[in-house]
Amino acid sequence: MRKDHRYQDEEYVLENTEIKNFLSFLHSLPLEQGELTSINLTKRNLILKGEVISQEEFIALQKTLMNSNLFKYSKLTKFEPKGTRIFFEFNFNNNGYE
């Protein structure tokens, strides 16, 4: 059975330079043994989810993300150590947080 899926945010077109900048940003992330498991990009937000296996890798990733000029505001919304892994979620936007 198929369901209609509706997007909460309006669709928009990315320009070539925006795509290149975003891919370059993702490529620059210092993930050696960790990985991004989910990328959700809308017109207003970017949500990155993933996991790393060391505190040092997380700190390097967090520093890179917080110093990025892709979005004005950044927030660590999940930090969950489980065994030998650290699961994380970062939220970025240009409107701030309440």
C-alpha positions in Angstrom: 0.0 0.0 0.0 1.4 3.4 -1.0 1.0 6.4 1.1 1.3 10.1 0.1 4.3 11.6 1.6 4.2 15.3 2.3 7.3 17.4 3.0 7.0 19.8 6.0 9.4 22.3 4.3 8.9 23.6 0.8 11.1 22.2 -1.9 13.8 24.4 -3.4 16.5 24.2 -6.0 20.2 24.4 -5.1 22.5 26.3 -7.3 25.7 24.5 -8.6 27.9 26.6 -6.3 25.7 25.7 -3.3 26.0 22.0 -4.1 29.8 22.3 -4.5 30.1 24.2 -1.2 28.0 21.6 0.6 29.8 18.6 -0.8 33.2 20.3 0.0 31.9 20.9 3.6 31.0 17.2 4.0 34.3 16.1 2.5 36.2 18.3 5.0 34.7 16.7 8.0 37.4 14.9 10.1 35.8 11.5 10.1 38.5 8.8 10.1 36.7 5.8 11.6 33.4 7.4 12.2 30.6 8.1 9.8 27.6 10.2 9.0 24.5 8.0 9.1 21.9 10.7 8.1 21.9 14.1 6.4 18.7 16.1 6.4 19.0 19.3 4.5 16.0 21.7 4.1 15.8 25.3 3.2 16.0 26.3 6.9 17.9 23.4 8.6 20.7 21.0 8.3 20.7 17.9 10.6 23.7 15.7 10.7 23.6 12.4 12.5 26.4 9.9 12.9 28.8 8.0 15.1 32.5 8.1 16.0 34.6 5.6 18.0 36.8 8.0 20.0 36.4 11.2 22.0 39.3 12.7 20.0 37.5 12.2 16.7 34.3 13.7 18.2 36.1 16.8 19.5 37.8 17.3 16.1 34.4 16.9 14.3 32.6 19.2 16.8 35.3 21.9 16.3 35.1 21.7 12.5 31.3 21.9 12.6 31.1 24.8 15.1 33.6 26.8 13.1 31.7 26.3 9.8 30.2 29.3 8.2 27.6 27.3 6.3 25.0 28.3 8.9 24.8 31.0 11.5 23.7 28.8 14.4 24.7 25.3 15.5 23.6 23.1 18.3 24.6 19.6 19.5 21.2 17.9 20.0 22.4 14.4 20.8 25.5 13.0 22.4 25.1 9.4 23.4 28.1 7.2 24.3 27.3 3.5 23.9 30.0 1.0 24.4 32.9 2.0 22.2 30.9 4.4 20.0 29.6 7.9 20.4 26.3 8.7 18.6 25.7 12.4 17.8 23.3 14.8 16.2 24.0 18.4 15.2 21.4 20.9 14.1 22.3 24.0 12.0 20.1 26.9 10.9 20.2 30.6 10.2 17.2 31.5 12.4 18.5 30.7 15.9 17.0 28.5 18.6 14.2 29.2 21.1 
